[in-house]
Amino acid sequence: MCIISYVTKTLITFFQNKIPYFWIPNSKLTIMNDTGVQKPTADLSKLGLSATKANWNTSRDALIQRTLDLNLGTLNDSGALCINTGEFTGRSPKDKFTVKDALTENAVDWNNINQPYSPENFDKLQAKVVAHLDQQNEIFVRDVFACADVDYRLSIRVITETPWASLFADNMFIRPTEEQLASFEPQWTILCAPSFMANPAEDGTRQHNFSIINFTKKIILIGGSGYTGEIKKGIFTVLNFELPHLKNVLSMHCSANIGNDNDTALFFGLSGTGKTTLSADPNRKLIGDDEHGWSDKGVFNFEGGCYAKCIDLTEEKEPDIFRAIKPGAILENIGFYEGSNVVNFEDVRITENTRVSYPLYHINNIAEPSVGSIPKNIFFLSYDAFGVLPPISKLTEAQAMYLFISGYTSKVAGTEAGVTEPQTTFSACFGAAFLPLHPTKYAEMLGKKLKESGANVWLINTGMTGGVYGIGKRMSLKYTRALITEALNGDLENVTFETLPIFNFQIPTACPGVPSEILNPRNTWSDKAAYDAKATELAIKFNDNFKKYAAQASEEILAAAPKV
């Protein structure tokens, strides 16, 4: 037994202050020193860390128990670990930086998302973070992989202050075997210190929290924030640089599934478009739900888990997610029904960005390993609040590249604070926040893949039909599923198509199980002139958004723009 050190008390106080549900009694705790399988020569001293403080590849059950022992979490009625991430309940894009050096200077698309950070400041900040971690009573080391395709596998060492962050890494990444752990050599290292606060004046950060990637040193520094998504998204950013830039593999923010005929489908879509729902098909196996690579061999998942939103979650709406909330899953920033450990998924007192993390094996219908063939069908999902886009459209290669760069959806009232009417939203390649390269780089790679594979690309409107939000009605999920099923089965190849004016998309004139009158959106509006005006308005928004990409876009892509 030993008295908790001053620094550990500081960590506890940090989470006490930020996590009102949990508290640490003023008592003694045993240092865990629970070391699992590790490479015999594994050494933290090169980082400046003491190995005696490290709990290495600790068992999942032990991490859960340690979290409970520290009163940093509790269990819900289904046995999932419930934690509070503190001050930050989501990513902080303005506090994400990339080290600008010889490797990245001319490769990274420097902008308000990819913000430069000096190598000198990084070295100084790294030394501070390491010193902070080394002062802790204990730290948690997790050796994991990213990328299910072994040819592109990335080995990652995640070093954290809290046991639940180590469990998160085990949930979200690919878990090595004992044999692989015994010879594990990390290519990348993540140092995660949520209780370390940067000094902006000294450290060159915007404020006390930060997430900084150094592609040359292959180190990610995370500090001042307990939001676990920074760990996952940091590696996504790494792969979105290394795979396309160094290995000629298209990285994609999408979900993927595979059918019994070995046909792979991809689903791109921003929040609220139905990506998770529509890729969860009982007749197809899930490859992954967030980020994938597309190589010359096929598609592979980056992750070994899922990190799903659970606001308003019900078993009826999202059965796979709901049933995955069991021992080993981590619920973040949720609330409970008063006097119980039953989760109230409608509770937004902490945040609307409530999350659950769980390993893929918590879902029954998954592809093992998480790889698939060359895609046969690709779906771009958009929630069109203006009721302009058809429920399904077939795109040319050029249109696919244009819409890929655009990454269109809508925000509607209630989705975010201050949103009172529909707003157009564009996020390049359906994941702008994690793209170090210029969006046209990814779009051109997609175009090349489409030419080589002959894959069909479909635009799906999961938003409004018959009028704008507040007048029309949302597209029936039943009809959307039917249209996607027919596309997957190849049945839409045998129907006639007509051209949608302005956007020039091809729309089917018939589809089994779907009323023909809804396929052309103009037909669903009682006021045809109002539809035409709204379609023109949306087309102008597309064109205005694309101006920032035009200088680097090919003539083929530019020619696919809506004609106003």
Secondary structure, DSSP 8 states (H G I E B T S, - for coil): -B---HHHHHHHHHHHHH-TT----SS-B-------S--TT--SGGGT--GGGEEES--HHHHHHHHHHTTS-EE-TTS-EEE--TT-SS--GGGEEEE-STTTTTTS--SSSSEEE-HHHHHHHHHHHHHHHHTSS-EEEEEEEE-SSGGG-EEEEEEESSHHHHHHHHHHSB---HHHHHT---SEEEEEETT----HHHH--SSS-EEEEETTTTEEEEES---THHHHHHHHHHHHHHHHHHS--EEEE-EEEE-TTS-EEEEEE-TTS-HHHHH--TTSEEEESSEEEE-SS-EEES-SEEEEE-TT--TTT-HHHHHH-STT-EEES-EE-TTSS-EETT--SS-S--EEEEEGGGSSSB-SSSEE-SEEEEEEEE--TTS-S-SEEEE-HHHHHHHHHH-EEEE-TTSSTT--S-EEEE-GGG-GGG--S-HHHHHHHHHHHHHHH--EEEEEE-SEESSSTTTSEE--HHHHHHHHHHHHHTGGGGS-EEE-TTT--EEES-BTTB-GGGTSGGGG-S-HHHHHHHHHHHHHHHHHHHTTTGGGS-HHHHTTS---
